[in-house]
Amino acid sequence: MNESDLFEEFPRIEYHRRPFAFARLRDDYARELAHVAERIAPDLDGLPPQEGMLGWAGPYGARFSRYNLFLLDPAFDRLLVAVRATYRVLREAMRMEPRPQLIYAWQNIHREGERIGRHLHHAAFIGTLAARAEGSETRFGLSRERSDDDFVVPNRDGQLILTLGQLHYHETTPWPRRDAARVTFAFDIVRRKGEDHHPLQLPFDA
């Protein structure tokens, strides 16, 4: 698979107190992934949610430890390729040597007025892909409470973001649309098996 065929905008680095890698995937692929997420959602509804997460994470984020999107549908194979390419740019900007790691991914589907509450992940790197999310924002910050120092990212369909995960809080604004759901994908890159208590991690040797 040719990486260049995946990107509308190739990965680049921006610094907002911490380094962020931004890329944008092709519009047709982002739309395809949004449709795949809605198609497989009923299959995920029967999985047990993590205790205490449904209220702020949504139905599929609350089940993040029960599945790994990269194992569910071939459509996500290209997303994994794009994540690897974007991570490589971030790693090189940070002057980090390659190291064996693991990755897993989940989806988020939100209806009008719903949002993801402020939280953090116990992962070395975190990322998100906005498949259908224009009209919402994602805030990144270094404190548990919202701050004027937060980095606010207007979501664009197809936008892929990768950044450091440790002590990096994030949240989204409420979804304003009634005619269609907000669809995004999140992923964690962890340094050792079992970190963040996920049983379905895949090798991610960048």
GIKAQUI-V394796 format. One record per helix or strand. SS is the DSSP state (@ for helix, = for strand). FROM is the first residue (numbers start at 0). TO is the last residue. If there is no record, write none. Layout:
# GIKAQUI-V394796
SS;FROM;TO / SS;FROM;TO
This chain:
# GIKAQUI-V394796
@;2;4 / =;6;14 / =;18;24 / @;26;44 / @;53;60 / @;63;65 / @;68;70 / @;73;92 / =;99;109 / =;118;118 / =;124;131 / =;136;140 / =;150;153 / =;158;163 / =;168;171 / =;181;189 / @;194;196 / =;201;204
